[in-house]
Amino acid sequence: MFYLSLITIIITVMSDLDDKELVERQNDLRIFGLRIRELRKKSKLTQSELAEKIGLSTNFIGMVERGERNTSVDKIFKLSRAFNLSLAEFFKTL
């Protein structure tokens, strides 16, 4: 029952987005993911090493890097700390 309610909420939210907003959101996620990948490679970390460093799954890191998954503020803080960057530096090129 919980999942059915969750699916209904997701469908409602997605239907409220017009095509332009949906494309823009997907582009934002892709750009954010590319920034994570860039910082990870610059730090010479594998996805697995980064995931272990911040306590998340390798699958999650891969999905974020590909722009398939949104992330929360607490995870953004963890990511910026993993790269030894302030949030300003973390978002600098976005």
N, C-alpha and C positions, 0 to 999 in steps of 0.2 A: 504494500500500500504506500509506503514511504517513497519508493522509487517512482511510482505512478504520479504522485503529487509533484515530485521533483521534475519529472519529465514535462508535466503540464506547465510548471513555472518556466522552465527553459524555453519551451515552445512559445509561450506568451511573450517572454522577453525578446526572443529572436524575431518574432513576427512584428514587434514594435520597431525594429530597426529597418530602415529602408535599404535598398541595395547599395547606395553610396556609402552609408554608415558602416554596413557590413564589410565592404571592400576596404574601407579606411581602417577599420579595426583589425582586419587580417593583415594589412600592410604594417600597421604598428607592431603587431606581434612578431611579424617576420623581421622587422628592423631591430626590435629588441633582442630577438634570438641571435641575429647576426652579431650584435654587440657582445653578447655573452660568449659566443664562439670565438670572436676576436680576442677578448680578454683571456679566455681559457688557454688558447693556443699561445698567446704572448707569455703567459705564465708557465708554459710548457707542462700543462696538466692534461690528462686524459679526462673524458667525461666521468669515468669511474672514480678517478682521484678527486675531482671536484665534488662529485656527489658525496663521497666519503667525508671530505673535509667539512662540508656543511650539513651533513646528516640527512641527505635526500637520496632518492634512488637515481641510478644511472638512466633509467627510462624517463624519469621526469626531466633530467637535464637535456636529454636528446629531444624530447618533445618541445621544450622551451626554445632550444636552439633552432629547431625547424619552424617555429612560429605556430605550433599546433596546440600550445597550452599557455594559458594566462598564468600569472603568478601573483602571489600576495605581497604586501608590503614587508612583512617579516622575512620572507624569502629573499626579497630584493636587498634588504639590509645584510642578510647572511652572505649573499653573493658579493656585495661590495666589500665586505670585510675579508672574504676569501681572496680577493684580488688586492687587498690593502689599499683600497681607494675610498675617498669620501664619496658621499652620494652625488655631490656636484661633479666630481671627476668621473664617476661611474656613468652619469647621464650626459657628459660633456658633448659627445658627438651625435647624440640622438636628436 
